Amino acid sequence: MKGKIKSSNLIVHIILIIGAFAMLLPFIWMIITSLKNLTESTTIPITIMPKDFKWSNYIDVWNQLPFAKFYINTMLMMFFRVIGSVFFSAMAAYAFARIDFPGKKFFFMIILIQMMIPGQIFIIPQYIMVSKLGLLNTVTALVIPGMVSAFGTFLLRQFFIGIPKELEEAAILDGCNRWQVFWKVMLPLTRSGLVALGIFTSVFAYKDLMWPLIVNMSLDKMPLAAGMASLQGQYSTNFPQLMAGSMIAIWPMLIIFIIFQKQFVEGVASTGSKS
Amino acid sequence: MIKQKNTSKRSDKKLKVSEKDLNDYYWAYFMIAPTIIGLIILNIWPLIQTIYLSFNRTGDFGINQWIGLDNYKQMLADPIVWQATLNTLKYTAISVPIGVILSLGIAVLLNSKIKGKTIYRTIYFLPMVSAPAAIAMVWRWLYSSDFGLINYLLSFVGVKGPNWLTNPKLALLSIVVVGIWSYLGYNMIILLAGLQEIPKSFYEAATIDGAGPIRQFFSITFPLISPTMFFVVITSMITGLQVFDLIFMMISKSNAVMESTQSLVYLFYNYSFVMNDKGYGSTIIVLLLAIILLITVIQLKLQKKWVHYE
């Protein structure tokens, strides 16, 4: 019996390792290519390992495009979107979960409707709005569409519903008003939900491509995703440098993910359960 | 702290709404205000505006002119739009089933008693946290017909690798592969969470009854994971129908395969922001909205046939 278990485990591992290799191969190839010089990368037959490690590719690419600005813009965008969406969604989620107020169903419909609609529908008028406000080409423009979140409200509402009512009732009996109940009792108890939403919002902000492309025209206002698009235009043939640029763009998020992967995974898993 | 009395100072118990309730209502409105107001300004009103725009032609200075259903007539007769719709549907029809089945397979494997689950999880999820722009670039390089790794590896088995991104028949499929690769980890984690909720005792009882692993999968695993599967399928379809980033980054504008690859959202972007015809762009995106709503409704109806609810 033991022998049987061992061999089936082995098969499982083999399959998983093959899959893992397929997942990692592009990343590995990205790193390897970024360290080659141009001629090396375009010689046939292809060489796998670079002869010398051309770190200068990274320096060159960094100097060609304002990566520092890309980073700052991306971080600002992520930061403000997270603060806004988490805070506002939590407030609204608590109200929907725990307070029975007139018009509740109607307002919740607004949330549900928004969740079913693809985001591109809103883009043209949002663009016109931002343009009329004179906010084109600013970081503010990057932040605005992500400040409130229907999805976040929906998600956090699920979390709030799961908290036992006794805790709230005790606080109310103690004389707390709704805001205090929310702030002091409910919020601390939904930490994992808040973290999950924060993670979702940041990753989505980091990956957002179309919006930054259309509202920010000048390079130094672009976040990483849009900046990368312009990188491609400039370097369409120098692949090692393109790969170096890609590495610069993705490694911060990869590191953050690897450090916080428990929270990431729990956050993602919670969105699928009983929605 | 003052104890809240559950009576109001007015004509008391006959009043349906107590002071405490009113207080609650004020708080409730206050707390939903930012989100609701935000959603109305940023989403509901723009939704109406986009639909309105689709009935207009946007002129040279952004001046809109009402043209009624002309945009729609033009769109329905436009072969480019039909092709893009086909491309989008093709992309979704291929990437979703394959992607979800692969994700389920990996999730089932990860659900077994093996070590190193965390490492596997992390590795499979990496594509999801990487900027699509960067992913597109490295895949473009992998797919390169002369210098790409894929064709190089194929040459070892004596196959001359095709032009993955310049052959009209292959380009869309090449992008499908990248799409599946990107979302595998994400779907897997959601499915894994669903699998972990299935009590082990079910499997133990089935084993005692003599059911093999395959029988167990179809009798226990599949029905119990079907709600989660349903969620994953629907979200994957909606995401798939909106495909844009990968196409934008992997297929250059001058590439002849563009016509057999571009998606509806890509067309939308092109018309609205490159060619500046926001009217026609709006029409296209309204079409996508209709398609998404239609498919979602169909899925919701179909779920009664295959999704098992407790």
Interface residues (C-beta under 8 A of the other chain):
Chain A: N9 V12 H13 I15 L16 G19 A20 A22 M23 L24 L25 P26 F27 W29 M30 T33 S41 T42 I44 P45 I46 F88 S89 M91 A92 Y94 A95 F96 I99 D100 F101 P102 K104 F107 I110 I111 I113 Q114 M116 I117 P118 G119 Q120 I121 F122 I123 I124 P125 Q126 Y127 I128 M129 I144 P145 M147 V148 S149 A150 T153 I172 L173 D174 G175 C176 N177 R178 W179 F182 V203 Y206 K207 L209 M210 L213 I214 L224 A225 A226 M228 A229 Q232 S236 F239 L242 M243 G245 S246 M247 A249 I250 M253 L254 I256 F257 I258 Q261 F264 V265 V268 A269 S270 T271 G272 S273 K274 S275
Chain B: M1 I2 K3 Q4 N23 D24 Y25 W27 A28 Y29 M31 I32 P34 T35 I36 G38 L39 I40 L42 N43 I44 W45 P46 L47 Q49 T50 L53 I106 L109 L110 S112 K113 I114 G116 T118 Y120 R121 T122 I123 Y124 F125 L126 P127 M128 V129 S130 A131 P132 A133 A134 I135 M137 V138 W139 W141 L142 D146 F147 L149 Y152 W181 L184 G185 Y186 I189 I190 L191 L192 A193 G194 E197 P227 T228 F231 V232 I238 L241 Q242 F244 D245 F248 M249 S252 V265 F268 Y269 S272 F273 K278 G281 S282 I285 V286 L288 L289 I292 L293 T296
